[in-house]
Amino acid sequence: MFKMSIKTNILIVFLLLMGLTSLSLVFSQYYFSKKLAIQSTQKTFKIISKNIYNHLDAEAEVVRNIINAKSKHESILQAISFDPFHPALEGLIQVLQIKSNLHAIYFAQKSGAFYELINMQNRSYISEHFNAPQSTSWAIVINIDNQQKNVFLDENLTILHQKKFMKKYDPRERSWYKKAVNAKHIVVKQPYQFSNVDQTGITYAKELETKGAVLALDFTMEQLNDILFLQKFDQKSEVFLANRKGEKFASSSFKNKIESEKRKTLDAPLMQGLIQKKVNQVIYYTHNGNNYFAILTSLKKNPGFLGIKIDADDLFKPYRESFNYSLMIALFLVSVALLIIFFSSNKIVKPIKALILENEKIKNRNFSNVEAIETNIIEFEDLSDSLVSMSSSIQEHQKCQENLLNAIIKVLAEAIDAKSPYTGGHCKRVPEIAQLLLDEANKDTRVFKNFSLTSENGLREFEIGAWLHDCGKVTTPEYVVDKSTKLETIYNRIHEIRTRFEVLWRDAEIEYLKNTISEEALHVRRKNLQDDYKFVASANVGGEFMDEAKQERIKVIAQTMWQRNFNDRLGLGEIERLRYDERDDERLPVNEMLLSDKIHHIVKRENFDYEAYEADGFKEEVPEYLYNYGEVYNLCISKGTLSPEERYKINEHMIMSIKMLEKIPFPAELTKIPEYAGTHHETLIGTGYPRKLTKKELSVPSRIMAIADIFEALTASDRPYKKAKTLSASIKIMSFMVKDQHIDADLFRLFLSSGIYKTYAKNYLKPEQIDEVDIESYL
């Protein structure tokens, strides 16, 4: 997981808070300014729309009045000929002079004859279209039966030029004519392209009282373009009028008369808005790389739609500039605030760091050095006081726990020693020797110059390991630990065998009294029994070595038969009964061997997990049976008094010590206790037990423990099964163990050269054990 300091957290939080606040304010300002600009545009558009609508409405009203007035003049009803000076000419000229923005006025009769007057004053582009003389003010167009005559007059109505040509044109086929004859009122044709000039305009037409005759006026977009141009926001904006097909017939962007004659369609997004009837709605779109706002509205009484298109980038430019300026100010303020926060956060971070250092002391159990910090923040001060108080409490509690642990350790050691009166004091004396040797190793500057175990925790760890080095003996039966004869279990079974010899003694006497043997034979048998018993009793005591000849004699003596007259399964306990076979048909009396190995002498090993045993690294060979109490089997033990099963049981105390200690959740500084306590029976060459470790796998403290344990055992005077050895004898035996690489040679020399053996001897050995030792021969 990604982590950061509290100072960084504070800076980030304040930065985010201030940044979000500043950006929110700036963007809110920009948003509402933008919204206000759009609303302002909508209001302006309404004003423009109203102005244009009023203008168009006024123009339309004037045109309607003119048509209504002229439609009553009888001169219009007179027949049309190719004579340009029709009786209605004067009246038509007056109309175009009064309303100069009118393009033309014309009428068509039922016969199809057509007469039109076109205002060409100051309209050079129309003159160019008609190829009219330079001073032409009026143009008359007459069409009768597809023959057309164009007449050009100056301002004095003098004919400047005229020409006649064929042109297929029937006004009765034109839409303005058709609509007018079918309507009872003036009709308005949506903007379209006039047939005689390439120009867009609107036609107003009305049928005269004489049916079939129609009077019409053409209203061009020239003046409207100028009006729309005056309504523009800026150079890139556009105010326009469009028909329902999306064709613009007037626009503020039509800069000249030629351009105004070109029909232009709406932008595609606007056309889509027109199709979807998005009237009076703001349409935002992009066209040709430019962003626009546009609004469309219908012209009600007038044909088509009024639209306004505004360059969005130009509209929002001042707001963007204001936004950028505000953003710069916000960034500046945030930077200043960050500097203030950066220096102010030290007020918070500094005591926190100080608290962390004090907390590290607690973590490292350095409780006595925990101090209160100086800060003006009340909460941190309270927390500091709490840490000091807590460390004192922990220190006090730890001391109590240490005292409790020490007491438990010593009680356990004393219990182990007290379990056997013959090993009393061993668990207490071994730590004494081990500590003396450890002190010397710490002081040595030659062989052990790279070794140091002087820390309080390390020394405590070593001391506890020494006290608990034999804790597994609580699981070892006393009779095994104290076994002084080969037949001893809970008691010395030599008495059973002696009783059998007594029986054989009495049997011999009975046979003599019954005259079945002679007196001489009786004396021989008794002497043999005495000799055999003495041998068996001597073998039971054990010794350094029992050769094969003696073992064979035990087996021969065992073959002597005696008679049992009682059931040997009576009076047994439930567990003991399980070791006997199940036969119930035994017929007494029974002849049995004097010494025997019977089935009930075997105690099976049950529920032993060999896989777990090996997984734990134990390599001591495990005997098949838990115990074997066989009489011949035990009496033939070649050395000492312990059978292989009992020897394993004795050695098993190391396995149990390790298991017991490894299950205890020692703190980190005491985790080596199982190692120190569980390796003192290992050798440097892997022949020890229980894990057969080598010198590389044994630490210096572990090797020290081995020497301390051996020296105490050799010099102990409270073991009934052996005679206490003198100092010189003990040192000599240990020197052999050095040669055999059972104990560390360097530590052994340090043990001698430092005089530890003498110091220990004065305190714990009997005077007769203390003799001179020639240590030079061992150094």
N, C-alpha and C positions, 0 to 999 in steps of 0.2 A: 504494500500500500504506500502511495506517495505521501510524504510527510513534510511539514514545514514548521518553522519556528513561530512562536506566539507573536513575535514582532511582525513577521511577514503576514501572519493571519490578520493582525490588527490593521496593517497597512492595506491589505487586500480588501478587508471588509469596509473600511472607510473609503477606499478608492472606489469600490463598487457602489457604495451608498451615495457618495458625492457625485460620482460619474453618472449613475442612473438618475439622480435628482437633477443634475445640471442638464443632461441630455434630454430628460423628460420635459424640463422647462423650455429648452431650446426648441425641441421638436414640437412641443405644444404651441409655442409661439409661432413657429413656421406653419404648423398645421392650421391654426386658427387664422393666421395672416393669409394663407393660401385660400382657406374657406371664405374669408372676408373678401378676397380679391374676386373669387368666383361669384359671390353674392353681388358684389359691386358691379361686375360685368353683366350679371343678369338684370340688375336694375337699369344699368345704362342701356342694355339691349331693349328693355321695355320702353325706355324713353325714345330710342331711335325708332323702334317699331311703331310707336305711337305717332312720331313725327312723320315717318314715311307713309304710314297708313292714312294719316290726316291729309298729307299731300296728295296721295293717290286718290283718296276719296274726293278731295276738292277738285282735282283735275277731272275725275270721272263725272262729277256733278256739272262742271262747266261744259264738258263735251256733251253730256246728255241734254243740257239746256239748249246748246247750239243745234243739236239734231232735232230736238222737239220744235225749235223755232223755225228752222229751215225746211222741215218736212211739211210745213204749211204753205210755203211759197209755191205758187202755181207755175212759176218759171221753170222749176225743176221738172215739171211734168210735160213740158214742151218736147217735141220730138228731137232726137239727137241726130245731127248730120255731121259731115266732115268740116263744117264751118266752125273754126275754133271759138268764135265769139258767140257762144250760146247765151241766150237771155239770162241764164243763171250765173254767168261768169262773174259779174260784178259782186253779187252777193257772196259767192264762194271766196273771192279774193278778200273781201272784208273779214270773213271768218278766219282765214289764215293769217291775216295781219293782226287781228285781235289776239289770236292764240298762236304765237310764233313757234311754239314747240310742237304744233301739229305738223305732221309730215305731209298729209294730203287729205282732200275731201273729194268725194266722187259719188256718182249715182248710176244705177243701172235700171233700164226699163224692161218691161215684160217681153219686148221683142228681142232682148239680148244686147241691145246697144249700150255702150259703156262710155261714160265721160268722167275724166279725172283731172283735177287741178293739183299740182305738186309745188310746194314752196321750196325754191332752190336758192333763196337768199342766204348768203354766208355758209353755203353747204357745198363746198368745192368737190367733196368726195362723191356727191350725187351728180354734179355736173360732169365729173369724169366718167361716171357710170353711164350717163346718157350721151356722152360725147357732145355736150351742149356748148354753144358759144360762150365766150368768156364773161360777158355782161348779162347772162341769163338770170332773170329773177323768178320767172314762172315757167312751168312746163305744163302743157296740156296734152293729155293722152286720150285719143278717141279710138274706139274699136267697134266696127260695125261689120258683122258677118265675116269675122276673122281677118278683116283688113284694118290695119292700125296706122294711125297718123299721129306723129309726135310734133308738137308745135312749141317753139321756145320764144318767150316774150321777155323784153326788158322791163324795167320798173315802170316805164310809161306805156306798157302793153303794146309796144311796137314789135312786130314779128321779126325776129332775128334770123330764124331758120326754121324750116319744117321739112319733114320727110314722111313718106308714106310707104308702107311695106306690109307684107302678109305676116300675120301672127295669129296662130290658132288660140283664141281666148274667148271663152263664154262665161261671163260673170255669173250666169244662172247655175253653173256647176260648182261655184266657189262656196265654201262652207259658210262664210259670213252672209251670203245671199240666202242660202237655204234656211239657215237658222232664223233670219229676219222675217221671211215670208211665212214661217210657221209659228211666229211668236206675236203676241199682242203688245209687247213692250220692247224697249231697246235691248238688243243682245250684245254681249261682250265676248269676243273670241280671245281665248288664251293666247299669250304671246306666240308668234310664229314668224317665219321668214317671209317677208313680202315678196311677191312674184316679180315686180318690176325693178326692185333694187335689192341688193344683198344686205338687208338690214332687218333686225328683229323689232317687232312692234305689236301693238294691241289694236284691234279693230272694234269700233262701236258702230252698230248698224240698226236701221229701223225701216220697216215697210211703210210706204206712204199711203195716204188715203186711197189713192188709186192702186188697186191691188196689182201686185206684180212689179211695182217700182220700189227700189230700195235706195235709201240715202245712207252713206257710210263715211266715217272719219278714221284715218290711221294716226295712231299716237305712237311715235318712236320712243326709244329708251335713252335718247341723247341727254335730255335734261335730267332724267332720273339717275343716269350714271353720275352726272355732276353732283346731284343731291346726295347720292350714296357716298361719293368720294369725300364730301364734307363731313360725313359721319364716321369716317375711319378713326380707329384708335391710334394706329401707327402705320408705318410703311408696309409692314407684313400682314396687317389685318385686312379683312375684306367684308364688306356689306353687300349682299346680293339679293336679287329676286330670281326665283326659279319656278318653272311650271311643274306640274305633277309628274312629268317624265324625267325630272331631274336635270333639265336644261336651263342654264342661267340666261336670262334675257336682259338682265341689268346687273351691273356690278361696279363697285368702287375701284376695282382693279382694271377696268377698261379705260386706259389712259387717253385713248384718242378715238376718234370716230370710226376709223377703219377697224380697230380692234373690237369696238363695241358691236360691230356688225357680225363678228364671228361668234357662233353659238358655242358655248363651253358647258360641258357636263360637270356635275358635282363630283367631288372626291368620292371614291368607292365607299369608305366608311360612312360618309354623310348620305350617300345614296341608300345604303343599307338601313340607316336610321329613318330615312324617308319612307322606305318600304315598310319598316316595322312601326311606323307612325309614332316615332319618338319626338313628338311635338312639345315645345316648351320645356325640353329637358336638355341638361348640359351633356354634350357628347365629347368625350376625350378620345383622341385618336392620333395615330402617327401616319404621316403621308410623305413619301419621298425624303425620309430621314428627318422630317420636322414634326414637332409635337404641336397639336392644336386643340383648342376648345371651340366648340361650335354649338349654336342654338338655332332651331328652326321654329317658325310660327306661321300659322295660316293668315292670309290677308282678309279673311271674312268676305266682304262684299266684292273684293277685287280678286282676280284669278291668281293662283300660284301661292308660293311661300316666300316669306322674308327670312333671310338667314344672315348670321354674323359668324365669321371665322376669325379667331384671334390666335396669334402665335403664343403658345403656352410658355415657351422658354423666355420670351421677352416680358410676358406678363409677370412671371415669377422671378425674373432676374433681380429686382430690388429686394424681394423677400429672401432669395438665396444669398444675396450679398449680406443682408441683415443676419441671416442664419449663420453664415460663415463667420461674420464678425462676432456674433453671440457665442458661437462655438469656440472661437479663439479665446474669448474672455473666460468662458467656462473652463477651458483647458488650463489657462493661466491660473485661475482661482484654485482648480484642483491641484495643480503643481505646488502652489503656495501652501495649500492645505496639507499636501503630502509632506512637505518639509516640516510643517508645524507638528503633524502627527508623528513623523519620524523621530523628532527630538522629544516630543511629549511621551511617546511610547516607551522611551528609556525609563521613565518614572515607574512604568509597570513592569518592563522586562527585567530591569536591574534587580529588584527584589525577588522576582521569580527565579532568576538565575542563581541568586544567593540561596534561595530555598532549595533549589535543585542540588546545589553543592552540599547543603546540610542533609538533604535526603539521601545523597550518595553515601554520606558517613553512616547513616542508619542502615542503608543497604549493605554496606561493607561491615556492619556490626561494630562500627567505631563510635559507640554511643557516648563515651565519655568526652568526646571532642565536639559534640553538637552544641552550637551556640545560637543565641537569638540574633536576628538580623535587624538592621536599622532601616526603617521605612516610615513614611508618613501616611501610608495606606493602611487604614485600620484593619481591613480583612487580612492583609498579608502579615501584619503584626500579630494578629490573633493566631493565624496559621503557624507563624514562627514559634510563638509561645507554646502552641499545641505540639509542635515537633519536639521542642526541648522537653516538655512534660512527658511526651510519649517515649522519647529515648530514655529518659530516667526510669520510667515505668518498665520499659522493655529490659533495660539493664538490670534492674532489680529482679524482674521476673526471670531473666536469663541466669542470674546468679543463683536464684532459688532452684532453677531447673538443673543447673550444673551441679549444685550440691546434692540435689535429689538423684541425678544420674550417678554421681560419684558414690553416693551411699548405696544405690542399687548394685553398682558394679562390685563394690567391696563386699556387700552382703552376699552377692552371688559367688564371688571368689571364696569367701569364708565358708559358704555352704558347701562348695566343692571340696575345700580342704577338710571341712568337718565331716563330710560324707565318709571319708576313710581316715581312720586315726593314723594310718601309715603314710599319708601324703600331706598331712597337715602342715600349713605354712608355705607350701610350694607356690601357690598362686600369689602369695604376698612377697615371697623372696625373689622370684624371677623378675618382677618390675624393678627391684632394687639393683640387681646386677645389670639389667638392660639399660637403665638410666645412667649408671656410672660409665658404661661403655659408650653410650651415645654422646655423653658430655665430652669424653676424650676424642671421639671421632670429629666432633665439631671444632675442637681446639687444634687438631692435627693439621699441619701446614705442608706436609709432604705427600703421603699416600692419599690422604682424604682432603686435599686442599680444595677440590671442586665440590665437596659435599658440605651441605649445611642444612641443619634442621633445628632452627633456633626460634622460629615464630611461636607465639603463644598457642595458636591453634594447632600447629604442627606438633609441638611437644605434648599437648593434651591428647592429640590423636594417637601418638605413640604410647603414651602412658595408659590410655584406655585399652589399646590393643594388647599391651603387656598384661594388664590385669585380667583381661578376658581370654587369654591365649588358650586356656583349658576349659572354657565354659561348656564345651560339648560333653564334658565328663559327667554332667548331670544326667545324661542319658545312658551312661555306662553302669551296668550292675555292679554293686559293691563287691560281690563275691568274685567277680572277674578281676576288678582292680586289685583286690587284696589277696588274690589266689596265691597261697604260699606252698601248696602241694598239688600234685597232679590230679588227685581224686577229689579235690575240694570243689564243692559247688556252694550251696548255702551252708553246708557243713562238710567236714572231712569224711569222705566215704570209706576211708581205711578201716573205720570201725565195723562196717558191714563185712568187709573181707576178713577182718580179725575174727568176727563171730563165726564165719564159715570155717576158719581154721580151728576154732574152739569145738565146732561140731565134729570136724574130722578127728580131732584129738579124742573126743568122747566116743566117737564111733570105734576108734582103734581100741580103747579101753573096754568097751562093751564086747567087742569081738574076742579080746583076750579073756574076759570073764566068762564068755560062752565057750571058751576053749577052742575057738576057731583059728586063733593065731597063738604063737608061742610068746613067752615073755621077752625073748630076744628080739622077735619081730616087732613087738610093741615098742621096745626101746628104739629100734631103728626108725620105725614110722614116726615116733614122737620127735626124734632128733631131726628127721627130714622136714617135718612140719615146722619145727622151730627155725631151721635154716631157711626154708622157703619163705616163711613169713618175714623173717628179718630182711631178706633180699627184696621182697615186695615193698616192705615199709621203707627200706633205703631208696628204692626206685621212686617211690611216691614223693619223697622229699625233693628229688631232682638235683640238678647240678649243672656244671658247665657243659658236660657232654655225656651221652649214653650210647655206647657203641652197639653194634649189631649183635654181638654175642650176648650181651645183657638183655637186649630186646628179645632175642630168641629164647632165653631162659624164662622170661615172663610168659611167653607164649606156651612153653612146655608146662610150666606150673599151672597155667590156665586150664590145661587139659585134665587136671585132677577132678574127679567127679565127687559130688556130694548130693545128698538126698533132701529134696524139699517136700515137706508134708502139708504146707498151707497154700491156699489160693493167693497168688501174688497180685490179684486184681481187686481184692477187697480193700476198702478204706481209701480208695483213690479219689482225688479231686476231679472235677469235670474236664478240665484242660489236660491234666495228666492222663486221664482215661483215654483221650483221643489218640495218644501215641501208642497204645497197646493194640494188638490185633483183636479181632472180634470172636475168636473161638471161645466157646463156653463148655466144650465137652472134655476139658482137661481132666485126666484121671490121676489122682494123687495116690501115693507119693510120686514125685518126678525127680529123675536124676538130672542134675545140672552141672556145668563146668564151674570150677572154683572161681575163675575169672571169665567174664563174658562181655561181648559187644552185642546187645540185644536191640530189637527194633524200637523199643520204647526209649532207648538211649538217644535216638535221633530226634532233634527238634527242627522241623522244616522251616525254610525261609519263605515267607508268604508275602504277596502284594509288593514285591520289589520291582521298581520300574528301572530296568537296565538302560533304556534309551535316555531317560531323564538323567540318570547317573552319568552316562557318557557325555551328554550335552552340557552338563555342569563342569566338565573337564576333569572329573575324577578318574584316576587310572589305577588305583589300588585294586588288586585282584580280589574278587568277591567269592568266598567259599560257597559250595553248593548248599550247605546246611547252616542254619543259624547257630546251632550247638550240636556237639556230639559228645555225649556223656559216657561212651563206651569205656569199660574198665581197662581192657587190654590196650585199646586205642590211646587212652590218656597215659597209662603207665609206660608206654613205649615212646613218649615224647622225648626226642633226642637231646633237647637243650632247654633248660628252664622248666617251668611248670605249665605253660600255656599251650593249648592246642591251636592249630591254624585258625579255627573258628573264633576262639577266644582272643587270639592275637589280632585278628581283623576287628573284633569288637572293641579291643583297646584302641587300635589305630583309628577306628571309626569316630572316635571323639573329635578328631580333626575335621572330618566331614561335617559332623553335627555342629561344630563350632562355626564353620564357614556358613552353613545353611542358616543357622540361628542369627548370625550377625548380618548376613546379606539381606535378611528379611526386615531388619530394623531400619526405618527411614532416617538414617543419620543425616544431619545437615551437610552442605557441600564441603565444609572444612574438616569433616570427620569421616569422609567416605573411604579412607584407606584402612580403617580399623579392621575390617575383615581380612585384608591382606596381611597386616602386621600380626594379627592373632592366628592366622591359619596357615603360616608357612614355616614354622619353626621345626618341623620334622622333614623338610625338604633338604636335599643335598645339592652340591654344586654340579653334579654330573647326572642328575635326573633319576637317581635311585631311591629317592625319598618318597614320601607320601603326604597328601593323597593325590596330588596332581603330577608328580614326577617332574617338577620344574628344574631348570638349569640355572647356572650362575647369572646368565644374561636376563633371566626372567625374575631374579630375586633382587630386590632393592637392598641398599645398605641396612636400613632398619630391620628388614626381614632377616638378614644374615646375623644381625646383632641378637635378635630374639632367639635364634637357634643356639648360639653360644651360651646365652644366659640360661636357657632351659637345660642344656646338657650339663653345664657346670653345677647348677643347683641340684640336679638329679644325682650326679656322681658324689657330691659331698654331703648329701642329705643323710642325717643320722637317725631318721625316724622311720626307716623302711625295714620291717621285720624279715623280709625275704632276702635281704642282702646286708652285708656288713658295710658300715660307713667307711669310705675310702679317705686316705690322707690327701693333703694338698698335692704332694709330689706324685702320688699314684693317679690322681684325677687329671693333673696336667699332662702326665705321660699318655694316658688314654686319649686325651683330646689331641695330643700331637699325632697319634696314629690316625685319628679322624681327619686331621689336616692333610696327612699324606694320602689318605684315601679320598680326598676332596669331598669330604662330608661337611666340613665347616670351612669358613673363609680364613686363609692363611694370614692376610694382612690384619684382619680384626683380631685374630688369635695373638699375633705378635704385639699389637697395641694393648690387648688385654693383659699381657704379661709385663710389657715395658712400663706401662702406666701404674702398675702395682695394684690394680683393681682386685686381683685375687686375694691379696693380703688384707686390703680394706674390708672385703666381704668376710674373710675368714675370722677376723677379730670379732666381728659382730654375731656370726651365726654358727661357726664351727666349734666343736669340742676341743679342748686343749690338746688332747692326744692326736687329733687329726692334723694339727698345725705343725708341719715340719719344714725343713729347708727345701727350697726348689731351685735347682740350677737352671735358671731361665736362659742363660747364655747359650746353652746347648740347643735350645728351641728357637732362639732368635737367629 
